[in-house]
Amino acid sequence: MYCTSMRLSTIDIALFVCSLALIALQIVLMQALAQVQGHHFAYAVISLALLGFGSSGTVLALARNTLLLHVEVISQFCLMGAAVSCLLALPLALQIAAVTDFPLLFIDLRSWGLLLASTGLVFLPFFSGALFLGLILMRDAESIGRRYAANLLGSAAGSGAGLLVLFSFSPAQGFALCAAAFAFASWLLRHTWLSALLLFGALASVVLITEINPSPYKAISYALRLPQSQIISDTPHPMGRIQIVQSPALRYGHGLSLLFRGTVPIAPHIYRNGDAYGVLLTDAAVLNESVQALPFVLATPLYALVLHAGGAAVAHLLSQDNIRIDAVEPHPVLSQRLREQYRDDRLTVVTREGRAFLSASKELRSDSITVTRFVWRGCRPASLAGRLSVDAGIIPPFVGSAE
C-alpha cells in the first residue's frame, strides 16, 4: 500500500489552491501576451496548458510505480517547480516573445528558435502543476470524489481570481501571485523552510518585480521613444490595459486638407494593451478642415451615434452646435475617462460593445452615425453596412464617417 500520511484536509486545500493557480495563470498569461506581443499570441495559452496536462499524464502512465513510491517528495517538488517557473521562466518567456518578429517566421528558420524557446518556458508551470494534480488523484483513488471536488472548485475559483488580479495588478505581478499560491500549496504539504522562503519571496516579488517591456513593434513603443513622452495614466483591466501617453510630438489631424495652414493640435494618445486605441482631443476645430467634416456639409444632424468612441469623434461632434451624442465604448476605463474628459450635457456615454448596442436598440434616434477606425478592425465595413441596411426600417437616414 502506498503512503498516505498527509492529512486529507491538507491535501484538499493544496489541490484547491493549485487548481486555482493553474486557471488564474492562464488568464493572466493571456493578458500578458496581449500586452507584450499581441492578442494572436494569447490564443496559444490554452493549447500550451493542455500540452502540459497531457505531457504530465504521459509521465504518470510511464512511471506510475516509481512516482507513487515517493509521492510526498515529488508532490512538493512539483509545486515548488511551478512556483519557480512563474517567477523566472514566464517573465523570460515574455521578453523572448516581445522580440519575436512574426513575418520572419516565413522566411527565416532561425526565428523559430525564439518562438520555441518562449513556448517551452510557458509550458513548464502547467506541466509541474498538472503532474501534482494527476499524482494525487491517481494515488487517492479511494477518495476520488473528494479530490475531484477540491480540483473543480479550485478551477472555478481560479477563473474569477484571474480576473480580479487583472483589475489591480500588472501581469508580471500576477505571475508572482500565482507563484505564491503554488508555494503556499507546497508549504501545506510539508512545512519546510524552502517552501516558506519561496512563499515569502513570491510575495515580495509582487512589490519588487519590474514591468516587462512590450514589443518594439507595438504602437506604444513608438510613442514612448518620442521626445518628452510620458505615461500620464496607466490602468490595468481584464479587457485590456489602458495607458495614456502624452508628448509634444503626439498630435492628431487625421484626414486634414492639404490646404490646411494651421497648427496640428497636441493630443494625448490612448493605448489598449500597447495598441493605438484613440486620442483625447480638446481642440477639435482643426477637424472642420478634414474629411471628418463631410457629414456636417451634407446634413445638419440633431443626434449622433459614435460606435467605439475613441475620443476624437466625440470632441469633434461636441464642437458642433445643437447635436446630442450617444457615444458607445465597450471598455469601462475609457468610457469613464470620456465622461470625465468631456463634461457636456449633450453627451451620453454607454459602456457597451457597438454591435451589441445596435442589435439591442429597437429605435435609433441618430441622424449621423460615426464609426471610428477601431470598429473597422473588429468587423468588415461590409458587414456593418449590411447590418445597417437590413435595419433600414428602424434607422433614419444617416451619414457615416470614419476616423
Secondary structure, DSSP 8 states (H G I E B T S, - for coil): -----S-HHHHHHHHHHHHHHHHHHHHHHHHHHHHHT-HHHHTHHHHHHHHHHHHHHHHHHHSHHHHHHTHHHHHHHHHHHHHHIIIIIHHHHHHHHHT--GGGGGT-TTHHHHHHHHHHHHHHHHHHHHHHHHHHHHHTGGGHHHHHHHHHHHHHHHHHHHHHHHHHS-HHHHHHHHHHHHHHHHHHH---HHHHHHHHHHHHHHHH-------TTSHHHHHHTSTT-EEEEEE--TT--EEEEE-TT-B--TTB-TT--S---B--EEEETTEEEEE--S--GGGGGBGGGHHHHH---SEEEEET--SHHHHHHHTSSS-EEEEE-S-HHHHHHHHHH---TTEEEE-S-HHHHHHH-S----SEEEE-HHHHHHS-HHHHHHHHHHTTTTS---EEEE-
